[in-house]
């Protein structure tokens, strides 16, 4: 009996794993369409048409468009945080850490501008749609913690302490990033250099 129960558990786990993996694949495929068209202009049917999957398949794996979008954005931002943490530690000195941070944020802005645009679109929509708020708040918290770890690491290398709160540090960096994104998407020359310069100037002000 124990062997039979164990086999049933393994089968059930494999089925759950397959279902979750399929959701990941579908969400990743839909992100590009969503990032190009934006939340308001994209229906689940349009996502299906552009991503190569049937409308029925998307409905089977996701309750609605909100479920699909938040799942995809959550996965992308989690990947950003994981990649960013690898950049932050270990660093040999404050200038090296500052250079790494600038390179990471400028690089992701340049390479994934439309995906970041989708994130800001989703965050704005959460002001109007309650169904988004819990997921957006969770993603926002993870990004705030990511920036705060950077500030703490920078302060430690300088043998000092931060002079601000985590939310202030996040607002500073996020504000610089969003402004640079707007300029970059508008084709403004110097948007990336402006972000790098802003980060170099502002991050040191967050520590004593």
C-alpha positions as CSV (number, residue, x, y, z in Angstrom):
1,X,0.0,0.0,0.0
2,X,2.8,2.4,0.9
3,X,4.5,1.8,-2.5
4,X,1.2,2.4,-4.3
5,X,0.6,5.7,-2.4
6,X,4.1,6.9,-3.1
7,X,3.7,6.2,-6.8
8,X,0.4,8.1,-6.9
9,X,2.1,11.0,-5.1
10,X,4.9,11.1,-7.6
11,X,2.4,11.0,-10.5
12,X,0.4,13.9,-9.0
13,X,3.6,15.9,-8.5
14,X,4.7,15.4,-12.1
15,X,1.2,16.5,-13.3
16,X,1.5,19.7,-11.2
17,X,5.0,20.3,-12.5
18,X,3.9,19.9,-16.1
19,X,1.0,22.2,-15.5
20,X,3.2,24.9,-13.9
21,X,5.8,24.5,-16.7
22,X,3.2,24.9,-19.3
23,X,1.9,28.1,-17.6
24,X,5.5,29.4,-17.6
25,X,5.9,28.8,-21.3
26,X,2.6,30.4,-22.2
27,X,3.2,33.4,-20.0
28,X,6.7,33.9,-21.4
29,X,5.4,33.7,-25.0
30,X,2.6,36.2,-24.2
31,X,4.9,38.8,-22.7
32,X,6.2,40.1,-26.0
33,X,2.7,40.7,-27.3
34,X,1.7,42.4,-24.1
35,X,4.8,44.6,-24.0
36,X,4.3,45.7,-27.6
37,X,0.6,46.5,-27.4
38,X,0.1,47.3,-23.7
39,X,-2.5,46.1,-21.2
40,X,-5.5,48.2,-22.3
41,X,-5.2,47.4,-26.0
42,X,-4.7,43.6,-25.6
43,X,-7.3,41.0,-25.1
44,X,-6.7,37.3,-24.3
45,X,-7.9,36.5,-27.8
46,X,-5.3,38.9,-29.3
47,X,-2.6,37.4,-27.1
48,X,-3.5,34.0,-28.5
49,X,-3.4,35.2,-32.1
50,X,0.0,36.8,-31.7
51,X,1.7,34.2,-29.5
52,X,0.7,31.1,-31.6
53,X,-1.5,29.5,-29.0
54,X,-5.2,28.9,-29.2
55,X,-7.6,31.0,-27.2
56,X,-8.9,27.8,-25.5
57,X,-5.4,26.8,-24.4
58,X,-4.8,30.1,-22.7
59,X,-8.1,29.9,-21.0
60,X,-7.3,26.4,-19.7
61,X,-4.1,27.5,-18.0
62,X,-5.1,31.0,-17.0
63,X,-8.3,32.4,-15.4
64,X,-8.2,35.6,-17.4
65,X,-5.9,38.2,-18.9
66,X,-5.0,39.5,-15.4
67,X,-3.8,36.1,-14.3
68,X,-1.7,35.7,-17.5
69,X,-0.1,39.2,-17.2
70,X,0.7,39.0,-13.5
71,X,2.2,35.6,-13.9
72,X,4.4,36.6,-16.7
73,X,5.5,39.9,-15.2
74,X,6.2,38.3,-11.8
75,X,8.5,35.7,-13.5
76,X,10.4,38.4,-15.4
77,X,10.9,40.6,-12.4
78,X,12.0,37.6,-10.3
79,X,14.6,36.9,-12.9
80,X,15.7,40.5,-12.8
81,X,16.1,40.4,-9.0
82,X,18.0,37.1,-9.2
83,X,20.4,38.4,-11.9
84,X,20.8,41.7,-10.1
85,X,21.7,40.1,-6.8
86,X,24.5,38.2,-8.5
87,X,25.9,41.6,-9.7
88,X,25.8,43.2,-6.3
89,X,27.8,40.6,-4.4
90,X,30.7,40.3,-4.0
91,X,32.3,43.6,-4.9
92,X,35.8,44.6,-4.1
93,X,35.3,48.3,-3.5
94,X,32.6,51.0,-3.6
95,X,33.5,52.3,-7.0
96,X,33.4,48.8,-8.5
97,X,30.0,48.1,-7.0
98,X,28.7,51.5,-8.2
99,X,29.9,50.7,-11.8
100,X,28.3,47.2,-11.7
101,X,25.0,48.7,-10.6
102,X,25.0,51.3,-13.3
103,X,26.0,48.8,-16.0
104,X,23.2,46.4,-14.8
105,X,20.4,49.0,-14.8
106,X,21.5,50.7,-18.0
107,X,21.9,47.3,-19.7
108,X,18.4,46.1,-18.8
109,X,16.9,49.4,-19.8
110,X,18.5,49.2,-23.2
111,X,17.8,45.5,-23.8
112,X,14.3,45.1,-22.2
113,X,12.7,48.5,-22.5
114,X,9.3,47.2,-23.7
115,X,9.1,44.7,-20.8
116,X,9.9,47.4,-18.3
117,X,7.2,49.5,-20.1
118,X,4.7,46.7,-19.5
119,X,5.6,46.7,-15.8
120,X,4.9,50.4,-15.4
121,X,1.7,49.9,-17.4
122,X,0.6,47.2,-15.0
123,X,1.6,49.2,-11.9
124,X,-0.5,52.2,-13.2
125,X,-3.4,49.9,-13.9
126,X,-3.3,48.7,-10.3
127,X,-4.4,52.2,-9.3
128,X,-7.8,51.5,-11.0
129,X,-8.1,47.7,-10.9
130,X,-8.1,46.0,-7.5
131,X,-7.4,42.6,-9.1
132,X,-3.8,43.8,-9.9
133,X,-3.0,45.3,-6.5
134,X,-1.8,42.4,-4.5
135,X,0.5,41.1,-7.2
136,X,1.9,44.6,-8.1
137,X,2.5,45.3,-4.4
138,X,4.4,42.0,-4.0
139,X,6.6,42.7,-7.1
140,X,7.2,46.2,-6.0
141,X,8.3,45.0,-2.6
142,X,10.8,42.6,-4.2
143,X,12.3,45.4,-6.2
144,X,12.5,47.7,-3.2
145,X,14.4,44.9,-1.3
146,X,16.7,44.5,-4.3
147,X,17.6,48.2,-4.3
148,X,18.0,48.3,-0.5
149,X,20.5,45.4,-0.6
150,X,22.5,47.4,-3.0
151,X,22.5,50.5,-0.7
152,X,23.5,48.3,2.3
153,X,26.3,46.7,0.4
154,X,27.6,50.1,-0.8
155,X,27.4,51.4,2.7
156,X,29.3,48.4,4.1
157,X,32.1,48.9,1.5
158,X,32.4,52.5,2.7
159,X,32.3,51.4,6.3
160,X,29.3,53.6,7.0
161,X,25.5,53.3,7.1
162,X,22.5,54.2,4.9
163,X,21.0,57.6,5.6
164,X,17.6,56.9,4.2
165,X,14.7,54.3,4.4
166,X,14.3,51.4,1.9
167,X,11.3,53.1,0.3
168,X,13.2,56.4,-0.2
169,X,16.1,54.5,-1.8
170,X,13.7,52.6,-4.1
171,X,11.8,55.8,-5.0
172,X,15.1,57.5,-6.0
173,X,16.4,54.7,-8.2
174,X,13.0,53.9,-9.7
175,X,12.3,57.5,-10.5
176,X,15.6,57.8,-12.4
177,X,14.9,54.6,-14.2
178,X,11.4,55.4,-15.2
179,X,12.4,58.9,-16.5
180,X,15.2,57.4,-18.5
181,X,12.8,54.7,-19.9
182,X,10.4,57.4,-21.1
183,X,13.2,59.3,-22.8
184,X,14.7,56.1,-24.3
185,X,11.3,55.0,-25.7
186,X,10.9,58.4,-27.2
187,X,14.2,58.1,-29.0
188,X,15.9,60.9,-27.0
189,X,19.6,60.9,-27.4
190,X,21.6,60.4,-24.2
191,X,18.9,58.7,-22.3
192,X,21.1,55.8,-21.3
193,X,24.1,58.0,-20.4
194,X,21.7,60.2,-18.4
195,X,20.6,57.2,-16.4
196,X,24.2,56.2,-15.7
197,X,25.1,59.7,-14.7
198,X,22.1,60.1,-12.5
199,X,22.8,56.8,-10.7
200,X,26.4,57.8,-10.1
201,X,25.4,61.0,-8.6
202,X,22.4,59.9,-6.5
203,X,23.4,56.5,-5.1
204,X,26.3,58.0,-3.0
205,X,23.8,60.5,-1.4
206,X,21.9,57.6,0.1
207,X,24.7,56.7,2.6
208,X,26.5,58.7,5.2
